[in-house]
Amino acid sequence: MTDLELLFLVLAVVYGWECACWIPRGSVGFVTWQGRRWRLKHPGTLVGNQRGGLVFAFPLPPLGTVFTAHQFLLSISSEAMLAFVAANISPGARPQQTGKLVQFTELRRVEVRGRKLLLNGEVFLKAATPTFAEHLARQVRELMKLPNEERPRLIEQFVKAAFDTKSLEGRWQEFRKRASHVRLLTNFLFAYLFGFAPALIWSVGLSQSWLGLLIGLFLFTFATALFFRAAHKRFYPAAGDERFTHFVTILLSPATAIRARDVLSRPLLETFHPLAIARIFCEEPEFRSFARRVLIELRHPALPVCPQDEQAAQLAEGNYREMVQRAVEKFLKQSKVDVEQLTRPIAPADETCKSFCPRCEAQFTTIEGRCADCGGLSLVPFSAVDAHVRSTKA
C-alpha cells in the first residue's frame, strides 16, 4: 500500500467515525437516509456501555438526517425539583442520575456549564447536550419566579409543549429550508473528496494536482463552515461557544465538514418528547411499539421509584410521573390509538408460565414473586389478568 492509499484509508476511517453518534441512556436516535423512512434507534449495547451507545448515520449520499431526543431529566412539584425520573425510555437499566433534591425556597442561582446544570453553584444534573441543558435551565428559571400555587400550571404547560406536533413539524420544515445549502455543500464535498480527488490524482498524478485540489477542498470546507454557522445561530442562538468550536472543526477537518448537517440536526427536536417525534416520523408499527414501552414504563417503573425517603422527593417524582402519564395517554388517544389495547398484557408462553413482570414482561413458573431485573417489582399472575378481562367484557 502506497502512502497516498494509506492517506485515503485513514481519511475514510475518520469519516466513518464522524458518522457515529453517541447517545446516552435515556435518549433515542431517529435516523433516515433518503428522508422517506425513519428508524428509531436506542443506544447500542454492542458498541456502548452502561452510560450509552453509538448510533450510526448513513455514510453515503444523500447523507441522511439524524435526530436525538431525550426523556425529561427532572421530576418537579410545586415545592421542589428532583434530579431523577423513574421511567426509562431505553431498554435495560436506567441512565445514571444524581437523585439530588432542591427546594424552590432554597434556589438562588441557575447556571449552565457545557452539559451540566448547576443550581446554587453545585452540579444538579448532566444533560445529554449543552443545548438541552440550556433548555432545562430556562424552564427552571421560569419556575423559580412563580409562587408555589402557580407552578403546577406552568409545569403542565411544559409537558403539553413537549407533545406539540404542530410546533415540531414547523421547526422541521424551517430546518429543511435553512439547512438546504449545508446539505448541498456536504454532498458535493463527499463527491469531491472520495470521487473527484482520487480520480484526478490517478489520471494526472499528485504532483500536478495537489495545489488545485487543496484550494478546492479549502473552498468547500470554508463555505460549509459559513453556512453552518449561520444556520446554527438561527436554531441555537444561545450556544455561542459550541458554535465556535464546531465552526473551527468543520473548517479544519473535511471529514467533519461532510457531517456538518448532522451537527445541526441532532439537537433540533430535543425539546420535544421522543414519542411526539416518533408520531411524526416513524411508521405506525414502530410508533405503536415505542408508545407501548413508554406507557408501560410510566405505569410500572423499575424499583425504587424514588432515590430518597424525603416526602418532598417522593411527591415530586410521583406527581410529575402521573402528569406525564396523563399527557402520554391523551396524546395517544388524539393519535387514534386504543391505550388499553396497546398495553394489553402478554399471553403465557406455555402452560408452565403462571405470572409475568408488568414492566419487562418476563414470564415465571411461580404465581407469586418479584422480578429481580426490575428492582423487585411484584409479579402479576396470569389468572388475575384473565379475571380482569372477563369482568371487562361482562
Secondary structure, DSSP 8 states (H G I E B T S, - for coil): --HHHHHHHHHHHHHHHHTEEEEETTEEEEEESSSS-EEEE---STTB-SSEEEEE---STT--EEEEEE----EE-SSEEES--S--SSSSS-------EEEGGG---EEEETTEEEETTEEEEE-SSHHHHHHHHHHHHHHHTS-GGGHHHHHHHHHHHTT-HHHHHHHHHHHHHHTHHHHHHHHHHHHIIIIIHHHHHHHH-HHHHHHHHHHHHHHHHHHHHHHHHHHHHHH-TT-HHHHHHHHHHHHH-HHHHHTHHHHHHTTTTTTS-HHHHHHHHS-HHHHHHHHHHHHHHHHS--S-S-S---HHHHHHHHHHHHHHHHHHHHHHHHTT--HHHHT-----SSTT--EE-TTT--EESSSS-EEGGGTSEE-EEHHHHHHHHHHHH-
